[in-house]
Amino acid sequence: MRQRELPRPVLKWAGGKTQLLERILPLLPERIDTYFEPFVGGAAVFFALASRKRFRRAVLADRNAELVDVYRALQQDVDGVIRWLVKYGENHNEDAFYHVRANRPTRLVHRAARLIYLNKTGYNGLYRVNRAGEFNVPYGRYKRPRILDEPNLRAAAAALQGVELVVDDFSAVSRQARAGDAVYFDPPYLPLSRTSSFTAYDRHPFELEDHQRLAATFADLARRGVPTVLSNSATPATRALYAAWTLWEVQVGRSINSQTHLRGPVAELLVVNRPRIARPQGRQASPPR
């Protein structure tokens, strides 16, 4: 009997967490009533938890309505998304890419398939929009882009059944969490330098004030007894915002960046909303595996 396909991210997304799953999953409770992911992105942590049946229900959210619509379309009509992707794959070339990019479909499944297609065939898997909210990533010169991964789309659609999908700010979503639940935050990262910021996931940039609000929400969840894990860049600003909590520095490879010299291994932080624990002097410990 063929083994059932386990769900994986259906989109390439900046800061995707597939590489860090072995570090993140042990930091979350083994049994979760409601799992909240207010910055859903590629949803790698959600799909991993779903495949292990570690939560009873889930709430996935993002301010990026186009992204949330991809998950809504898979949840409601995966067959329709697949049909559109077959059509895109049959006609794919550079001219077709720019024609699809300029198109503004109205139906949910068509919009979702368009974003998946552009994501799989655009330059370096970037998602970037201009101030008008229009996708503006150029054509990616892949020899054989995998536009349609039907088994994974169906596995993702199955994992999304019964999931609440929300377009909202992280603070509003997090207010629903109670003891027995768990939250994972993967926000747009604090920039490593003044020139390295990449926050164009939607038309609303995620500024320092938003990170300060997020740190306050993180602390509030701790007071309410909700286990919470957060990822962010290993910057002095991040360490200052989360100085009261347990932090681990991890190395992760990054391949999505508009500047090629900035791709490769970078340091990131995993933060757990438990009070800071004592460590031996010297090199910072890694989280449990």
C-alpha positions as CSV (number, residue, x, y, z in Angstrom):
1,M,0.0,0.0,0.0
2,R,1.4,3.4,-1.0
3,Q,2.2,5.6,2.0
4,R,0.0,8.6,2.4
5,E,1.7,11.9,1.4
6,L,2.5,14.1,4.4
7,P,1.7,17.8,3.9
8,R,4.5,20.2,3.2
9,P,4.5,23.9,2.4
10,V,2.8,24.6,-1.0
11,L,4.6,28.0,-1.4
12,K,8.2,29.0,-1.3
13,W,8.2,31.7,1.4
14,A,11.0,34.0,2.7
15,G,12.0,32.7,6.2
16,G,10.3,29.4,5.7
17,K,10.9,27.1,8.7
18,T,11.3,23.6,7.1
19,Q,15.0,23.6,8.1
20,L,14.2,24.4,11.7
21,L,11.4,22.0,12.4
22,E,13.5,19.7,14.5
23,R,14.4,22.6,16.7
24,I,11.0,24.2,16.9
25,L,8.7,21.2,17.4
26,P,10.2,20.1,20.7
27,L,9.6,23.6,22.1
28,L,5.9,23.3,21.6
29,P,3.6,21.1,23.8
30,E,3.1,17.5,22.7
31,R,-0.6,17.9,23.0
32,I,-2.3,21.2,22.0
33,D,-5.9,22.2,22.3
34,T,-5.9,25.0,19.7
35,Y,-2.8,25.9,17.8
36,F,-2.4,29.5,16.7
37,E,0.0,30.7,13.9
38,P,-0.6,34.4,13.4
39,F,2.1,34.8,10.7
40,V,1.3,31.7,8.7
41,G,3.7,32.2,5.8
42,G,4.5,28.9,4.2
43,A,2.9,27.1,7.3
44,A,5.8,24.6,7.7
45,V,5.2,24.3,11.5
46,F,1.5,23.9,11.0
47,F,1.8,21.1,8.5
48,A,4.4,19.3,10.6
49,L,2.2,19.5,13.7
50,A,-0.9,18.4,11.6
51,S,1.0,15.3,10.3
52,R,1.8,14.3,13.9
53,K,-1.8,15.1,15.1
54,R,-0.5,17.3,17.9
55,F,-3.5,19.7,18.0
56,R,-7.3,19.4,18.3
57,R,-8.0,22.5,16.2
58,A,-5.9,25.3,14.6
59,V,-6.2,29.0,13.7
60,L,-4.0,30.3,10.9
61,A,-3.7,34.0,10.2
62,D,-1.8,36.6,8.3
63,R,-2.3,40.2,7.3
64,N,-1.6,39.1,3.7
65,A,-5.1,38.3,2.3
66,E,-3.6,36.9,-0.9
67,L,-1.7,34.3,1.1
68,V,-4.7,33.4,3.3
69,D,-6.8,33.0,0.2
70,V,-4.4,30.3,-1.1
71,Y,-5.1,28.2,2.0
72,R,-8.9,29.0,1.8
73,A,-9.0,27.8,-1.8
74,L,-7.1,24.6,-1.0
75,Q,-9.5,24.0,1.9
76,Q,-12.6,24.6,-0.2
77,D,-11.8,23.4,-3.7
78,V,-8.4,21.8,-4.2
79,D,-9.6,20.2,-7.5
80,G,-10.3,23.7,-8.9
81,V,-6.8,24.9,-7.9
82,I,-5.2,21.9,-9.6
83,R,-7.2,22.4,-12.8
84,W,-5.9,26.0,-13.1
85,L,-2.3,24.9,-12.3
86,V,-2.5,22.2,-15.1
87,K,-3.5,25.0,-17.5
88,Y,-0.7,27.3,-16.4
89,G,1.8,24.5,-16.7
90,E,0.7,23.6,-20.2
91,N,1.2,27.2,-21.4
92,H,4.2,28.3,-19.3
93,N,6.9,30.6,-20.8
94,E,8.1,34.1,-20.1
95,D,5.3,35.8,-22.0
96,A,2.7,33.7,-20.2
97,F,4.3,34.6,-16.9
98,Y,3.9,38.3,-17.4
99,H,0.4,37.8,-18.8
100,V,-0.6,35.9,-15.7
101,R,1.1,38.5,-13.4
102,A,-0.9,41.3,-15.0
103,N,-4.1,39.5,-14.7
104,R,-6.5,40.1,-11.8
105,P,-8.8,37.1,-11.5
106,T,-11.8,37.4,-9.2
107,R,-12.6,33.8,-8.4
108,L,-11.0,32.4,-5.2
109,V,-9.5,29.2,-6.8
110,H,-8.2,31.2,-9.8
111,R,-6.5,33.8,-7.5
112,A,-4.9,31.0,-5.5
113,A,-3.6,29.1,-8.5
114,R,-2.2,32.4,-9.9
115,L,-0.2,33.0,-6.8
116,I,1.1,29.5,-6.6
117,Y,2.1,29.7,-10.3
118,L,3.8,33.0,-9.9
119,N,5.6,31.8,-6.7
120,K,6.9,28.7,-8.4
121,T,8.1,30.5,-11.6
122,G,9.0,34.0,-10.4
123,Y,12.6,35.0,-9.6
124,N,14.1,33.1,-6.6
125,G,10.7,32.3,-5.1
126,L,10.2,35.9,-3.8
127,Y,6.9,37.3,-2.8
128,R,7.0,41.1,-3.2
129,V,4.4,43.7,-3.9
130,N,4.5,47.4,-4.7
131,R,2.7,50.1,-2.7
132,A,-0.5,49.4,-4.6
133,G,-0.3,45.8,-3.4
134,E,0.6,44.5,-6.9
135,F,2.9,41.5,-7.2
136,N,6.0,42.7,-9.1
137,V,8.6,39.9,-9.0
138,P,10.2,39.3,-12.4
139,Y,10.3,36.1,-14.3
140,G,12.5,33.3,-13.0
141,R,14.5,31.4,-15.6
142,Y,14.0,27.9,-14.3
143,K,14.4,25.0,-16.7
144,R,11.7,22.8,-15.3
145,P,9.7,24.6,-12.5
146,R,7.4,22.3,-10.6
147,I,4.3,24.2,-11.1
148,L,2.0,21.4,-10.0
149,D,2.7,19.1,-7.1
150,E,-0.7,17.4,-6.9
151,P,0.0,14.9,-4.1
152,N,1.2,17.7,-1.8
153,L,-1.6,20.0,-2.7
154,R,-4.1,17.3,-1.8
155,A,-2.2,16.5,1.5
156,A,-2.2,20.2,2.4
157,A,-5.9,20.4,1.6
158,A,-6.7,17.5,3.9
159,A,-4.6,19.1,6.7
160,L,-6.5,22.4,6.3
161,Q,-10.0,20.8,6.8
162,G,-11.6,22.4,9.8
163,V,-8.9,25.0,10.2
164,E,-10.0,28.6,10.9
165,L,-8.3,30.9,8.4
166,V,-8.2,34.6,9.3
167,V,-6.9,37.9,7.8
168,D,-6.1,39.9,10.9
169,D,-3.4,41.4,13.1
170,F,-1.4,39.1,15.3
171,S,-2.6,40.8,18.5
172,A,-6.3,40.2,17.8
173,V,-5.7,36.6,16.8
174,S,-3.6,35.9,20.0
175,R,-6.2,37.2,22.3
176,Q,-8.2,34.1,21.7
177,A,-5.5,31.8,23.1
178,R,-6.1,30.1,26.5
179,A,-4.2,27.7,28.8
180,G,-3.9,24.4,26.9
181,D,-3.4,26.2,23.6
182,A,0.0,27.1,22.0
183,V,1.2,29.9,19.7
184,Y,4.0,30.1,17.2
185,F,5.1,33.6,15.9
186,D,7.2,33.9,12.8
187,P,7.0,37.6,12.0
188,P,8.9,39.6,9.4
189,Y,12.3,39.7,10.9
190,L,14.1,42.7,12.4
191,P,16.7,43.7,9.8
192,L,20.3,42.7,10.3
193,S,21.3,46.1,8.9
194,R,19.7,49.2,7.6
195,T,19.9,47.9,4.0
196,S,18.9,44.2,4.6
197,S,15.3,44.7,5.6
198,F,12.8,42.7,3.6
199,T,9.3,43.2,4.8
200,A,7.4,43.5,1.5
201,Y,5.1,40.6,2.2
202,D,2.1,42.9,1.8
203,R,1.6,46.6,1.4
204,H,1.8,47.2,5.2
205,P,5.4,47.2,6.4
206,F,6.2,45.6,9.8
207,E,8.0,48.3,11.7
208,L,9.9,48.4,15.0
209,E,6.7,49.5,16.8
210,D,5.0,46.4,15.6
211,H,7.9,44.3,17.0
212,Q,7.5,46.1,20.3
213,R,3.7,45.3,20.2
214,L,4.6,41.7,19.5
215,A,7.0,41.5,22.4
216,A,4.2,42.8,24.7
217,T,1.8,40.2,23.3
218,F,4.5,37.5,23.8
219,A,4.7,38.5,27.5
220,D,1.0,38.6,27.9
221,L,0.6,35.1,26.6
222,A,3.1,34.0,29.2
223,R,1.1,35.6,32.0
224,R,-2.0,33.8,30.7
225,G,-0.2,30.4,30.7
226,V,-0.1,29.9,26.9
227,P,3.1,28.2,25.7
228,T,4.6,30.4,22.9
229,V,7.6,30.1,20.6
230,L,8.9,33.0,18.4
231,S,11.5,33.1,15.7
232,N,13.4,36.3,14.7
233,S,16.8,37.5,13.6
234,A,19.8,37.3,16.0
235,T,20.1,41.1,16.4
236,P,20.8,43.2,19.5
237,A,17.3,44.6,19.1
238,T,15.7,41.2,19.2
239,R,17.8,40.2,22.3
240,A,16.7,43.4,24.0
241,L,13.0,42.9,23.3
242,Y,13.1,39.3,24.6
243,A,15.8,39.6,27.3
244,A,13.5,38.2,30.0
245,W,12.9,34.9,28.2
246,T,14.8,31.8,27.1
247,L,16.6,32.4,23.8
248,W,18.6,30.0,21.7
249,E,20.7,30.9,18.7
250,V,20.5,28.6,15.7
251,Q,22.2,28.6,12.2
252,V,20.0,28.3,9.2
253,G,20.6,28.5,5.4
254,R,18.7,31.1,3.5
255,S,18.3,31.0,-0.3
256,I,15.7,33.7,-0.8
257,N,17.2,37.1,-0.9
258,S,17.4,39.7,-3.6
259,Q,21.1,40.2,-2.8
260,T,23.0,37.0,-3.6
261,H,25.9,37.7,-1.2
262,L,23.4,37.6,1.7
263,R,22.2,34.1,0.9
264,G,23.6,31.2,3.0
265,P,23.9,30.4,6.7
266,V,22.6,33.1,9.0
267,A,22.1,33.2,12.8
268,E,18.5,33.3,14.0
269,L,16.9,33.3,17.5
270,L,14.3,31.0,18.9
271,V,12.5,32.5,21.9
272,V,10.4,30.5,24.4
273,N,8.1,32.3,26.8
274,R,9.7,30.7,29.9
275,P,11.8,32.9,32.2
276,R,15.5,32.9,31.2
277,I,17.4,29.8,32.4
278,A,21.0,29.8,33.6
279,R,23.6,28.6,31.1
280,P,27.3,27.7,31.4
281,Q,29.5,30.6,30.5
282,G,30.8,30.7,27.0
283,R,29.1,29.7,23.7
284,Q,25.3,29.9,23.8
285,A,23.5,26.6,23.9
286,S,21.4,25.3,21.1
287,P,17.8,24.3,21.7
288,P,17.0,20.6,22.3
289,R,16.6,18.4,19.3
